[in-house]
Amino acid sequence: MSENITTFYRIPAPYSMGDTFIEVWGDGENAWYEWRAVQGGKILKESKEQGYGSPEIALRDALIAMSE
């Protein structure tokens, strides 16, 4: 795993009342990103090795997944 892992976005999940967050993380230098939904330190959902090429597309998919 690369040492360049960064969290690019951390926003409240839709309809969560502020207790669940969506995080988009990855390696910007190598252009791969993943998303996860976190509540109280626990991962509720995640993209699991999708390898998105854009953090914005990962964020879009996370928002869709958490709005279902």
C-alpha positions as CSV (number, residue, x, y, z in Angstrom):
1,M,0.0,0.0,0.0
2,S,1.2,3.5,-0.8
3,E,2.3,6.0,1.7
4,N,0.3,8.7,-0.1
5,I,-3.1,7.8,1.3
6,T,-5.2,10.9,1.9
7,T,-8.8,11.6,2.8
8,F,-10.1,13.8,0.1
9,Y,-13.7,14.3,1.3
10,R,-15.4,13.8,4.6
11,I,-19.1,14.9,4.6
12,P,-22.2,14.0,6.6
13,A,-24.1,11.2,4.9
14,P,-27.6,12.1,3.6
15,Y,-30.4,11.7,6.2
16,S,-27.8,10.9,8.9
17,M,-28.5,13.8,11.3
18,G,-24.7,14.3,11.4
19,D,-23.7,11.1,13.0
20,T,-22.6,9.2,9.9
21,F,-20.0,10.4,7.5
22,I,-18.9,9.6,4.0
23,E,-15.2,9.6,3.4
24,V,-13.4,9.4,0.1
25,W,-9.8,8.4,0.5
26,G,-7.0,7.2,-1.8
27,D,-3.8,7.9,-3.5
28,G,-3.9,11.0,-5.6
29,E,-0.5,10.5,-7.1
30,N,-1.6,7.1,-8.5
31,A,-5.2,8.2,-9.2
32,W,-7.2,5.6,-7.2
33,Y,-9.9,6.3,-4.7
34,E,-12.4,4.5,-2.6
35,W,-15.3,5.5,-0.4
36,R,-16.6,4.4,3.0
37,A,-19.5,5.3,5.3
38,V,-18.4,5.6,8.9
39,Q,-20.4,5.9,12.1
40,G,-18.7,6.0,15.5
41,G,-15.5,4.6,14.1
42,K,-17.2,1.6,12.4
43,I,-17.4,1.2,8.7
44,L,-21.1,0.7,7.6
45,K,-20.6,0.5,3.8
46,E,-17.6,0.8,1.6
47,S,-16.6,0.5,-2.1
48,K,-14.2,-2.4,-1.6
49,E,-11.5,-2.1,-4.2
50,Q,-13.4,-0.4,-6.9
51,G,-10.4,1.7,-7.8
52,Y,-12.2,4.9,-8.9
53,G,-10.1,7.2,-11.1
54,S,-11.7,10.3,-9.7
55,P,-12.5,11.3,-6.1
56,E,-15.6,13.1,-7.2
57,I,-17.0,9.9,-8.9
58,A,-16.3,7.9,-5.7
59,L,-18.2,10.6,-3.8
60,R,-21.1,10.5,-6.2
61,D,-21.4,6.7,-5.8
62,A,-21.1,7.0,-2.0
63,L,-23.9,9.6,-1.9
64,I,-26.1,7.3,-4.1
65,A,-25.4,4.2,-1.9
66,M,-26.1,6.1,1.3
67,S,-29.4,7.6,-0.1
68,E,-30.9,4.2,-0.8
